[in-house]
Amino acid sequence: MSSLPLPADPTVLHPVPGQPRVVLLKPLVTSPLIEVGEYSYYDDPDDPTAFETRNVLYHYGPEKLVIGKFCALGTGVRFLMNGANHRMDDPSTFPFPIMGGSWAEHFDLLAGLPGRGDTVVGNDVWFGYDAMVMPGVRIGHGAIIAAGAVVVDDVPDYGIVGGNPATLIRTRHTDEEIARLLALAWWDWPVEHLTRHVRTVMSGTVADLEAVAPGARSDRQDTP
């Protein structure tokens, strides 16, 4: 078997030559509250390197933002974290204590703010332009988030959602195919194997993918 050229380096900040608007998020993020898998990228013509401050908002912890591998984030995608929440069961939602002065004596009233835990994005998720994800949402593997969608509820594996609030438009595959895709978990294949079969991952059927999975008897090298 002939040797293959090496794939893109997942540790390089700008993986696309001549396109500074595209950044890989794993080598970019510094916050211990953000975890990103290899090859997930953000595209922004303005300043993609400001992702942590411009696109992950109200992130005061302890909840985490977890993004899987091979996710594509369009310009303006934002994640609102639990720090954005206010009390809603009292006469006012205004957070008086954060303004300081004598109001700071009442910080105990900000305890117990509503929260839904970590925000978790699976692998191979595509976010369209200006999509927004609300706190504590869980987005399944292979999902597509339409441009401008406001995601307030969990998204199933391989689901396509859109609108405000986002609703399920359809799934990309049948339930049986989705189960097979999840079992294959191509995003966890060794990068050399994935490189050998990238054409199948991009354009083959589920059966084709099964045929070239690591350890499959019919594993073969894709042809151009």
trRosetta pair geometry for C-beta under 8 A, 3 or more apart (Angstrom, degrees):
i j d omega theta_ij theta_ji phi_ij phi_ji
1 221 6.1 152 -142 -46 110 137
4 192 7.2 145 51 -155 124 76
4 195 5.4 154 121 127 148 122
4 196 6.1 -140 -39 -83 156 71
6 9 7.7 28 138 -66 121 76
6 195 7.9 -79 -154 -113 29 163
7 191 5.8 -122 31 173 136 112
7 194 7.7 -7 -49 91 157 102
7 195 4.9 -136 -51 -92 113 119
8 12 7.0 -109 175 43 87 123
8 15 4.7 48 -174 -163 136 118
8 39 7.2 109 79 -111 119 97
9 12 4.4 82 83 -15 106 109
9 15 7.2 -165 58 -116 64 92
10 15 8.0 -2 -107 -90 35 131
10 24 6.4 174 -162 -167 55 156
10 26 6.4 9 164 58 98 141
10 27 7.6 158 143 -31 60 107
10 38 4.0 -12 -154 -155 150 106
10 39 5.6 -68 -112 -53 104 70
11 24 7.9 -152 -141 88 6 149
11 26 7.7 -77 -104 100 47 111
11 27 5.2 107 -162 -77 50 132
12 15 5.4 120 87 -88 109 67
12 24 6.6 91 81 15 57 135
12 27 6.9 172 68 20 9 161
13 23 5.5 -26 174 -143 77 93
13 24 6.2 -144 -145 42 28 87
13 27 5.3 -116 -81 97 66 123
13 28 6.1 100 -134 -74 93 86
13 49 7.5 18 -178 -100 129 105
14 19 7.0 177 -174 84 102 65
14 20 5.6 -36 -124 -118 143 54
14 22 6.5 104 -147 81 70 73
14 23 6.1 -46 -87 -100 60 64
14 24 7.8 -147 -71 3 15 83
15 22 6.6 -76 49 119 80 114
15 24 5.4 76 -28 -41 116 110
15 39 7.9 42 -61 -129 171 66
15 41 6.9 -97 30 -94 125 134
16 19 3.9 -15 101 50 116 126
16 22 4.7 41 22 61 123 142
19 22 4.8 24 124 14 114 110
20 48 7.8 -177 145 27 64 116
21 43 5.7 44 134 -163 97 69
21 44 5.8 -152 -167 75 85 36
21 45 4.8 -19 -117 -96 135 46
21 48 5.9 116 -172 -25 45 126
22 41 5.6 11 -173 176 93 132
22 42 7.5 166 -148 83 51 42
22 43 5.1 -13 -98 -102 78 79
22 48 6.8 81 -115 -21 10 175
23 28 5.3 63 153 -63 127 143
23 41 6.4 162 83 -153 37 82
23 42 5.6 -13 60 58 89 88
23 48 4.4 172 3 123 116 125
23 49 6.0 139 -73 -77 162 63
23 51 7.1 -140 74 -26 134 130
24 27 5.6 50 92 26 108 98
24 28 6.7 168 92 -17 55 101
24 38 7.8 -7 -168 -160 125 52
24 39 6.7 -58 -130 -119 112 24
24 40 7.1 101 -156 72 68 48
24 41 5.4 -52 -96 -95 49 83
25 28 5.2 -71 -144 41 38 115
25 29 5.8 27 172 -23 80 107
25 36 4.2 -103 109 176 112 168
25 40 5.1 -39 34 98 116 96
25 41 6.5 -177 -17 -110 85 27
25 42 5.7 82 -68 -14 103 103
25 51 6.5 -96 -118 104 97 167
25 67 6.7 4 93 77 153 143
25 73 7.6 56 -47 16 134 136
26 29 7.0 -53 -136 27 20 99
26 36 4.7 -144 -79 95 64 102
26 37 6.7 -63 -74 121 121 15
26 38 5.7 -22 -19 -97 160 45
26 39 7.9 14 -2 -2 126 30
26 40 6.7 106 -34 45 90 91
28 42 7.9 -75 40 28 161 119
28 49 6.3 -149 -144 -135 120 66
28 51 6.2 60 128 36 142 128
28 52 7.5 -166 135 -33 98 102
29 34 4.6 -108 -175 98 146 128
29 36 5.8 123 12 5 138 124
29 51 7.2 -71 -79 88 85 118
29 52 5.8 133 -125 -77 77 114
30 52 6.9 -37 35 -68 81 166
31 34 4.5 69 74 10 106 103
31 52 5.9 152 -14 -147 117 128
31 56 7.7 -132 29 95 155 153
31 59 7.1 25 -172 128 165 140
33 59 6.1 161 102 170 141 114
33 61 5.4 -123 -92 -91 145 94
33 62 7.4 -152 -113 -165 115 40
33 63 7.3 65 -164 94 116 42
33 64 5.1 -152 -169 -113 65 66
33 65 6.6 62 136 17 82 79
34 52 6.8 -127 -3 -117 160 97
34 56 6.5 -60 -87 -106 131 171
34 59 7.7 5 -56 -170 101 156
34 64 7.0 172 -83 -164 28 79
34 65 4.9 -7 -114 66 76 102
34 66 7.9 177 -158 -80 43 38
34 67 7.7 2 -173 8 86 102
35 64 6.4 19 3 173 101 127
35 65 7.4 180 31 93 62 55
35 66 4.7 -2 63 -119 106 74
35 67 7.1 179 95 32 58 61
36 40 5.3 -126 -176 62 104 132
36 66 8.0 -178 -74 -159 41 41
36 67 4.6 1 -115 66 76 106
37 40 5.6 89 68 -16 74 118
37 67 6.6 -127 14 111 81 67
37 68 4.7 -1 6 177 139 40
37 69 3.3 -91 132 -65 135 65
37 70 7.3 -40 103 3 120 57
37 71 7.4 102 55 -1 103 101
37 123 6.6 -30 57 -104 163 90
37 187 7.6 41 146 165 152 125
38 69 5.3 6 55 -126 67 103
38 70 7.8 13 93 -42 67 66
39 69 5.8 47 50 -171 97 82
39 70 5.0 9 96 -81 119 59
40 67 5.5 158 160 133 169 117
40 68 6.9 136 -65 92 134 44
40 69 6.2 -139 -41 -147 95 27
40 70 6.4 -40 -74 12 68 10
40 71 3.9 17 -129 45 107 88
40 72 7.6 -135 -149 -58 62 32
40 73 7.2 52 172 -13 91 104
41 71 7.6 -174 28 87 48 61
41 72 6.3 0 59 -119 87 58
41 73 6.7 -153 100 31 46 84
42 48 5.2 161 104 -158 101 108
42 51 5.3 117 53 -97 170 135
42 55 7.2 -159 -143 18 148 173
42 73 4.4 -25 -105 76 71 119
42 77 7.2 -129 -131 46 98 116
43 48 6.7 -51 -143 -97 14 135
43 72 7.7 7 -8 -173 114 82
43 73 6.9 174 16 88 72 63
43 74 6.0 -30 58 -132 107 40
43 75 5.8 -69 102 -53 79 75
44 47 6.6 -31 112 63 124 29
44 48 4.0 155 44 -79 101 79
44 51 7.7 173 3 -78 142 85
44 75 4.8 124 -105 -119 65 83
44 76 7.4 134 -109 -35 102 52
45 75 6.8 -12 4 -102 79 139
46 75 8.0 104 10 -146 95 114
47 50 4.5 44 115 1 112 115
47 54 7.4 111 81 -2 101 155
48 51 6.2 10 177 -50 59 100
50 53 5.4 -63 -177 54 84 99
50 54 4.5 53 124 -4 106 120
50 55 7.7 123 111 -6 71 91
51 54 6.5 -72 -119 53 19 89
51 55 4.8 -36 -158 33 63 126
51 56 6.9 51 148 -8 72 97
52 55 7.4 -8 -47 50 9 84
52 56 5.6 -34 -152 38 43 120
53 56 7.5 -21 -62 54 12 80
55 73 7.9 79 -180 159 153 142
55 76 7.8 176 -109 -164 102 20
55 77 6.2 41 -156 88 122 66
55 78 5.2 -137 -153 -107 61 60
55 79 6.6 53 147 16 75 80
56 59 5.1 12 144 -36 100 142
56 65 5.9 -111 -132 -5 125 164
56 78 7.6 -178 -74 -157 27 63
56 79 5.1 -5 -114 62 67 107
56 81 6.7 38 179 -31 81 117
57 78 6.1 11 -4 -173 117 111
57 79 7.0 171 23 83 73 53
57 80 5.4 -27 70 -109 106 61
57 81 6.6 -175 83 13 49 84
57 84 6.6 48 117 -65 98 121
58 80 6.1 25 38 -161 119 72
58 81 5.0 -162 90 58 80 83
58 82 7.4 -147 124 73 109 28
58 83 3.6 -165 164 83 85 96
58 84 3.8 140 56 -55 172 78
59 65 7.0 -53 -119 -18 130 119
59 79 8.0 45 -71 101 115 103
59 81 4.3 86 -93 19 67 156
59 83 6.1 -150 -72 14 9 130
60 81 7.4 173 18 102 60 126
60 82 7.9 -100 50 80 85 78
60 83 3.8 111 15 -95 104 140
61 83 7.7 32 20 -56 36 117
63 81 6.0 172 82 -168 118 103
63 82 4.9 95 14 6 146 125
63 115 6.5 -160 -49 -172 136 124
63 117 6.0 157 -122 -180 112 28
63 118 5.2 -178 -165 -88 84 48
63 119 7.0 73 152 -7 117 77
63 135 7.2 59 108 -160 165 104
63 136 7.3 -70 -152 -76 150 75
64 118 4.5 -6 57 -124 80 110
64 119 7.4 -138 102 40 49 65
65 79 5.5 85 -123 132 136 159
65 81 6.7 -86 -56 -88 106 113
65 118 7.3 -178 -79 -166 24 81
65 119 5.0 -8 -114 66 70 107
65 121 8.0 15 -180 1 79 103
66 118 6.0 28 -1 167 109 127
66 119 7.1 175 27 91 67 55
66 120 4.7 -2 64 -118 111 72
66 121 6.7 -171 99 31 61 66
67 71 5.5 -98 176 31 106 155
67 121 4.5 5 -119 59 65 121
67 125 7.9 -116 -155 48 85 124
68 71 6.0 114 70 -40 73 115
68 121 5.8 -129 6 109 84 75
68 122 4.9 -8 -6 164 147 31
68 123 3.6 -106 139 -72 139 59
68 124 7.3 -43 101 4 125 52
68 125 6.9 100 48 2 108 106
68 141 7.1 -29 54 -103 170 79
68 187 7.0 44 156 143 116 160
69 123 4.8 3 53 -128 76 105
69 124 7.4 5 91 -39 71 65
69 187 4.6 152 79 -180 122 120
69 188 7.8 146 31 -69 149 56
70 123 5.7 46 49 -175 97 87
70 124 4.8 1 100 -80 114 65
70 187 5.3 -131 16 -119 129 113
71 121 6.2 47 -103 134 157 129
71 123 7.0 -126 -54 -150 87 36
71 124 6.8 -117 -82 -67 58 6
71 125 4.6 -2 -124 55 101 81
71 126 7.4 -169 -160 -73 62 35
71 127 7.3 36 172 -7 102 99
72 125 7.6 -153 35 97 63 48
72 126 4.8 1 60 -119 107 73
72 127 6.8 -164 97 31 60 68
73 77 4.5 -109 -169 37 98 151
73 127 4.7 11 -124 51 60 124
74 77 5.8 112 63 -39 62 107
74 126 8.0 50 -28 177 100 75
74 127 5.5 -140 18 104 83 76
74 128 5.2 -5 20 -172 149 25
74 129 4.4 -88 137 -71 136 49
74 130 7.5 -50 105 -2 111 47
74 131 7.1 88 54 6 107 101
74 147 7.0 -50 83 -100 159 87
75 129 5.5 4 60 -128 83 84
75 130 7.2 -3 100 -46 73 66
76 129 5.8 45 47 -174 117 65
76 130 4.0 -11 110 -86 136 60
76 131 7.7 123 103 23 85 47
77 127 4.5 54 -107 133 142 142
77 129 7.9 -117 -53 -144 76 21
77 130 7.2 -125 -72 -87 44 6
77 131 5.1 3 -118 58 83 86
77 132 7.6 180 -157 -79 50 38
77 133 7.7 24 -179 -7 90 101
77 145 8.0 92 -125 90 115 135
78 130 8.0 -2 1 -158 96 46
78 131 7.7 -168 31 95 62 50
78 132 5.0 -8 65 -116 97 78
78 133 7.2 -166 97 27 52 70
79 119 5.8 155 -166 110 120 162
79 132 7.9 168 -85 -160 26 56
79 133 4.9 -16 -113 65 70 107
80 84 4.9 -29 -178 4 106 156
80 132 6.7 28 -13 -178 106 101
80 133 7.0 -170 25 87 71 53
80 134 5.5 -18 61 -126 113 46
80 135 5.8 -76 109 -44 81 77
81 84 6.5 128 69 -6 48 95
81 119 6.7 -111 -107 -9 74 129
81 135 5.5 81 -165 -104 27 98
82 85 5.6 -27 -172 -1 62 117
82 113 7.2 135 163 106 97 115
82 114 7.9 -142 -154 106 97 55
82 115 4.1 31 -147 -125 139 101
82 116 7.0 -170 -91 31 108 65
82 117 7.9 101 -58 1 138 9
82 135 4.5 115 -74 -153 59 146
82 136 6.8 65 -73 -41 100 96
84 135 6.6 -167 44 -41 105 123
85 113 4.8 138 98 163 114 115
85 114 5.1 -136 -176 66 147 81
85 115 6.4 -142 15 -76 156 66
85 135 6.7 -64 -45 20 108 158
86 93 4.2 71 130 -177 136 98
86 94 7.6 5 -156 -73 139 13
86 95 6.2 -120 -122 -50 99 97
86 113 7.2 -60 -127 -140 13 114
87 90 5.3 18 131 16 124 114
87 93 6.1 -170 72 -129 63 60
87 109 7.5 -64 -26 156 155 87
87 110 7.6 -128 -33 -120 112 50
87 113 6.5 -101 -64 -114 69 75
87 114 7.8 135 -109 -8 43 91
88 93 6.1 12 -97 -100 56 109
88 114 7.1 -14 12 -7 109 136
90 93 7.6 147 64 -76 88 46
92 96 8.0 58 103 -33 135 107
95 98 4.9 24 126 9 114 115
95 99 7.8 147 106 -22 73 86
95 110 6.2 50 -143 -100 101 118
96 99 6.0 -60 -169 21 46 115
96 103 4.5 -123 154 -163 95 129
96 106 6.5 14 90 71 112 131
96 109 7.9 16 52 73 101 139
97 103 5.3 -157 -102 142 38 86
97 104 5.4 94 -163 -119 77 37
97 105 7.5 -134 -121 51 99 34
97 106 4.8 -138 -77 78 109 77
97 107 4.4 154 175 -83 153 59
97 109 6.5 160 -27 51 129 101
97 110 5.8 -111 45 -25 135 121
98 104 8.0 83 -94 -101 13 77
98 110 7.6 83 -44 -75 94 155
99 103 5.3 23 65 68 97 146
99 104 7.8 -135 73 -58 52 77
100 103 6.6 60 80 58 20 96
100 104 5.1 2 -138 -50 37 118
101 104 6.3 147 61 -6 34 96
102 105 5.9 -23 -178 1 57 116
103 106 6.1 -59 -175 30 56 109
104 107 6.2 4 -174 -44 58 102
106 109 4.9 1 161 4 94 119
107 110 5.6 -48 -168 25 57 112
107 111 7.8 76 139 -36 68 86
108 111 5.6 -27 -168 -2 52 119
110 113 6.3 -11 178 -50 68 109
115 135 6.7 -84 -144 146 64 138
115 136 6.7 145 172 -59 59 128
116 135 5.5 137 37 122 105 89
116 136 2.2 72 92 -168 112 177
116 137 7.5 50 103 -44 143 43
117 136 5.1 87 52 -125 63 99
118 136 7.1 90 71 -118 24 56
119 133 6.3 111 -164 131 134 123
119 135 6.3 -105 -64 -149 111 42
119 136 6.0 -77 -78 -58 71 13
119 137 5.7 24 -135 49 89 68
119 138 7.6 -164 -156 -76 44 49
120 137 7.9 -144 41 103 58 49
120 138 4.7 5 62 -121 99 82
120 139 7.2 -165 100 31 57 65
121 125 5.3 -112 180 36 104 156
121 133 7.8 -55 -72 -122 111 170
121 138 8.0 -168 -75 -155 33 44
121 139 4.7 1 -121 57 67 114
122 125 5.8 117 68 -45 75 116
122 139 6.0 -126 9 105 85 70
122 140 5.0 8 -7 175 147 28
122 141 3.7 -112 150 -68 141 55
122 142 7.1 -38 103 7 130 53
122 143 6.8 102 46 5 115 103
122 157 7.0 11 19 -107 175 79
123 141 5.0 5 52 -126 76 96
123 142 7.5 13 89 -40 69 62
123 185 7.7 79 51 -152 151 77
123 187 4.1 -142 171 37 149 172
124 141 5.9 44 50 -172 99 78
124 142 4.9 5 99 -82 115 57
124 187 5.8 -138 -34 -62 103 130
125 139 5.7 70 -126 128 153 125
125 140 7.9 144 -88 87 113 39
125 141 7.2 -119 -57 -143 88 30
125 142 7.0 -39 -82 4 59 5
125 143 4.9 5 -125 58 96 83
125 144 7.5 -176 -161 -80 62 33
125 145 7.1 35 172 -9 102 102
126 143 7.6 -149 36 101 64 52
126 144 4.9 -6 64 -118 103 76
126 145 7.0 -166 97 29 55 69
127 131 4.8 -130 -170 45 95 139
127 145 4.7 -4 -119 59 65 119
128 131 5.4 101 63 -41 69 115
128 144 7.5 52 -32 175 99 84
128 145 6.0 -142 16 101 81 67
128 146 5.0 -13 21 -178 146 29
128 147 3.4 -97 141 -61 125 61
128 148 7.2 -42 104 8 116 57
128 149 6.9 89 52 5 110 102
129 147 4.2 14 51 -131 82 108
129 148 7.1 7 91 -37 78 70
130 147 6.0 52 47 -170 89 77
130 148 5.2 16 92 -81 111 58
131 145 4.6 82 -150 132 161 119
131 146 7.1 139 -91 82 114 38
131 147 6.5 -110 -54 -131 86 27
131 148 6.6 -32 -85 16 55 11
131 149 4.8 4 -129 53 96 85
131 150 7.7 -173 -163 -74 60 34
131 151 6.9 33 175 -16 105 106
132 149 7.3 -155 37 98 62 53
132 150 4.9 -4 66 -116 107 70
132 151 6.9 -169 94 21 53 73
133 137 5.3 -128 -174 52 95 138
133 139 7.2 -69 -125 -37 134 129
133 145 7.6 -47 -71 -135 100 162
133 151 4.7 -12 -115 59 66 117
134 137 5.6 96 66 -33 69 119
134 150 7.0 52 -38 173 104 82
134 151 6.2 -152 12 90 81 61
134 152 4.8 27 22 -111 144 59
137 151 5.3 96 -163 127 167 107
137 152 7.0 -148 -84 -170 123 13
137 153 6.9 101 -124 129 100 7
137 154 6.1 174 -161 -87 69 49
137 155 7.3 41 171 -6 110 89
138 154 4.6 -1 60 -123 85 103
138 155 7.5 -151 102 34 52 65
139 143 5.1 -121 177 49 95 151
139 145 7.1 -38 -135 -56 144 119
139 151 7.0 0 -79 175 114 159
139 154 7.2 -165 -75 -157 39 58
139 155 4.4 14 -128 48 71 117
140 143 5.2 110 67 -44 73 116
140 154 7.6 70 -33 170 90 92
140 155 5.7 -130 14 104 84 74
140 156 5.0 -9 4 164 150 28
140 157 3.5 -112 158 -70 135 50
140 158 6.9 -59 109 2 120 47
140 159 6.4 80 47 13 121 100
141 157 4.9 8 52 -133 78 96
141 158 7.0 -6 96 -41 70 71
141 181 7.7 -172 113 124 124 108
141 182 6.4 136 57 -104 143 85
141 187 7.8 -145 -144 8 118 138
142 157 5.9 48 48 -177 104 74
142 158 4.1 -7 104 -82 122 72
142 172 6.4 -117 151 40 113 142
142 178 7.7 -159 66 -132 147 89
142 181 6.7 25 -45 135 158 143
143 155 4.8 79 -141 130 156 128
143 156 7.3 145 -91 82 113 41
143 157 6.9 -117 -55 -143 88 25
143 158 6.4 -118 -78 -75 52 9
143 159 5.1 -5 -122 57 97 71
143 160 7.2 171 -165 -79 65 37
143 161 7.2 -1 -176 6 113 99
144 159 7.6 -137 36 105 67 44
144 160 4.5 -4 62 -114 108 81
144 161 7.5 170 87 25 61 58
144 172 7.1 105 -5 -61 114 120
145 149 5.1 -136 179 58 83 140
145 151 6.1 -54 -132 -54 124 130
145 155 7.2 -87 -81 -80 92 168
145 161 6.0 -13 -117 65 61 93
145 162 7.6 139 -172 -83 45 61
145 166 7.1 -35 -145 -128 85 157
146 149 4.6 105 63 -43 77 118
146 160 7.0 68 -48 177 96 85
146 161 6.6 -130 4 100 94 47
146 162 3.1 9 30 -99 147 105
146 163 7.4 45 62 -15 133 51
146 166 7.4 164 38 -127 96 108
146 169 7.5 75 -37 -19 132 140
147 162 7.8 14 45 -130 49 108
148 162 7.7 46 74 -159 82 87
148 164 7.2 -72 147 -40 88 111
149 161 5.9 107 -156 115 151 88
149 162 4.9 -108 -85 -132 113 45
149 163 6.2 25 -121 38 80 33
149 164 6.9 -178 -151 -64 38 68
149 166 4.2 50 -173 -90 108 118
150 163 7.7 -68 35 116 77 46
150 164 4.2 56 20 -120 117 86
150 165 5.6 -85 89 -120 99 52
150 166 5.9 -168 69 -27 44 88
151 155 6.4 -45 -148 -42 127 118
151 161 6.5 88 -105 103 97 143
151 165 7.7 90 -128 -169 17 80
151 166 4.6 -18 -94 25 58 143
152 165 4.4 -47 16 -145 127 125
152 166 6.8 163 14 32 73 83
153 165 7.2 73 -2 159 96 128
153 166 7.4 -146 40 74 82 89
155 159 5.0 -154 178 71 84 126
155 161 5.3 -107 -117 -12 116 138
155 166 7.6 -25 -83 118 111 134
155 168 7.6 152 -137 -89 73 89
156 159 4.2 97 61 -36 80 128
156 168 7.2 23 20 -108 107 132
156 171 6.9 -45 92 -99 121 112
157 178 5.5 127 107 -172 115 120
157 181 7.9 170 158 85 123 115
157 182 6.2 -7 -169 -73 162 120
158 171 5.2 60 112 -168 94 91
158 172 4.3 -109 -178 38 98 103
158 173 5.4 -38 165 26 156 93
158 178 5.0 -137 27 -113 141 110
158 181 7.0 83 -57 70 136 151
159 168 5.4 -63 -166 -128 121 102
159 170 7.8 -177 -150 104 61 29
159 171 5.3 -48 -99 -102 57 75
159 172 7.6 -132 -78 -9 12 83
160 168 7.3 96 71 -159 52 61
160 169 4.7 -54 102 57 98 110
160 170 5.6 6 46 60 112 66
160 171 7.0 172 7 -106 81 22
160 172 6.4 108 -36 -57 103 82
161 166 4.1 63 153 166 116 115
161 167 6.3 -180 -148 85 88 19
161 168 5.5 -48 -94 -93 85 44
161 169 6.4 171 -108 -3 26 86
162 166 5.9 -123 159 -136 2 86
162 167 7.3 -36 64 52 50 62
162 169 5.6 26 20 -43 101 125
163 166 5.3 139 63 -113 71 41
163 167 5.4 -8 53 18 135 86
168 171 7.6 -5 -173 -55 115 72
171 174 7.7 117 97 -97 123 15
171 175 7.8 61 90 -68 163 59
171 178 6.8 -46 170 -61 134 137
172 178 8.0 116 65 -85 82 99
173 177 3.7 -109 166 93 122 126
173 178 5.1 158 82 -57 110 75
173 181 6.6 115 48 -14 162 138
173 206 7.1 94 -146 -55 145 130
174 177 4.6 93 52 9 79 102
174 178 6.9 -140 93 -8 40 87
175 178 5.7 -54 -147 34 30 113
175 179 6.6 33 154 -20 64 102
176 179 5.9 -51 -153 32 32 111
176 180 6.7 29 150 -15 63 106
177 180 5.6 -56 -151 38 36 111
177 181 6.2 37 151 -20 69 105
177 206 4.9 -153 -148 -42 94 159
178 181 5.6 -53 -145 37 33 112
178 182 6.3 32 156 -18 65 105
179 182 5.9 -55 -148 37 29 110
179 183 6.5 30 152 -19 63 106
180 183 5.6 -55 -150 36 32 112
180 184 6.4 33 152 -20 65 105
180 206 5.2 79 99 176 133 131
180 210 6.7 -50 179 -66 118 121
181 184 5.6 -54 -149 35 33 112
181 186 7.9 -51 -162 -6 75 100
181 206 6.1 -87 -64 -122 86 110
181 209 7.4 36 -110 87 73 155
182 185 6.6 24 -178 -61 39 79
184 206 7.8 -162 -16 -158 146 81
184 209 5.6 32 -154 135 165 117
184 210 6.4 -109 -88 -86 123 65
184 213 5.6 -121 -138 -98 94 129
185 188 4.6 5 138 21 111 114
185 189 7.7 159 109 -37 70 73
186 189 5.3 -23 -164 -10 54 119
186 194 6.7 116 172 -113 90 101
186 201 5.5 160 162 -118 156 113
186 209 6.4 -77 -67 -164 130 122
186 213 7.6 -111 -94 -109 80 85
189 193 4.8 -110 166 87 111 116
189 194 4.6 138 90 -61 117 93
189 213 7.5 -133 -95 -146 123 64
189 214 5.9 166 -134 -27 95 115
190 193 4.6 82 65 10 89 106
190 194 6.8 -163 89 -8 42 88
190 214 7.0 91 14 -83 97 141
191 194 5.4 -53 -142 40 35 114
191 195 6.1 42 156 -25 66 104
192 195 5.7 -51 -149 32 29 114
192 196 6.7 33 151 -22 61 104
193 196 5.7 -52 -153 30 34 114
193 197 6.6 -7 161 13 66 109
193 214 5.5 -3 -162 -77 166 100
194 197 6.5 -82 -147 55 27 85
194 198 6.3 59 154 -76 68 80
194 201 6.8 19 -157 -37 82 153
195 198 5.8 -13 -143 -34 30 113
196 212 7.9 -158 106 -180 100 122
196 221 5.3 -86 -172 -123 104 77
196 222 6.5 147 154 13 57 89
197 200 4.6 -35 178 36 92 118
197 201 6.1 100 120 -25 84 93
197 212 4.4 153 -124 143 147 143
197 221 7.6 -128 -71 -137 70 39
197 222 5.3 131 -123 -29 47 113
198 201 5.4 -52 -147 36 39 114
198 202 6.2 30 157 -14 70 109
198 222 7.0 -114 46 31 55 154
199 202 5.9 -61 -145 43 30 106
199 203 6.1 -36 176 35 67 107
199 204 7.2 86 122 -35 66 100
199 222 4.2 157 41 179 116 152
199 223 7.9 -73 48 62 159 36
199 224 7.7 -179 -66 -116 151 34
200 203 7.1 -88 -126 59 19 65
200 204 3.7 1 -157 -13 67 143
200 208 5.1 -150 -152 139 106 111
200 209 5.9 156 147 -89 108 60
200 211 8.0 -124 -152 65 150 95
200 212 5.3 102 67 31 169 149
200 222 5.7 -147 -24 -83 93 124
201 204 7.0 15 -33 28 16 105
201 209 6.7 83 -97 -112 54 106
204 208 3.2 -119 178 92 123 142
204 209 5.6 154 95 -50 122 73
204 212 7.9 94 49 16 175 127
205 208 4.6 107 49 1 70 100
205 209 7.1 -130 98 -4 42 85
206 209 5.6 -53 -152 34 35 113
206 210 6.5 38 149 -20 66 103
207 210 5.6 -50 -149 34 34 113
207 211 6.5 39 151 -25 64 104
208 211 5.6 -55 -154 30 32 115
208 212 6.8 4 159 1 65 107
209 212 6.5 -73 -151 47 30 92
209 213 6.6 55 150 -56 66 91
210 213 5.6 -28 -149 -11 35 119
210 216 6.5 139 154 -105 55 142
211 216 5.6 153 -176 152 27 151
211 218 4.5 -43 -167 84 93 122
211 219 7.3 171 147 -77 59 41
211 220 7.8 -18 139 17 103 94
212 216 6.1 -122 -107 52 4 141
212 218 7.3 -71 -71 101 52 82
212 219 5.3 97 -142 -126 51 63
212 220 6.5 -83 -104 41 96 60
212 222 7.5 15 -118 -55 160 88
213 216 4.6 99 56 -33 74 118
213 219 7.3 -99 63 -87 36 101
214 219 7.3 45 -120 -99 26 143
215 219 7.3 120 55 -40 15 136
216 219 4.7 130 70 -51 86 86
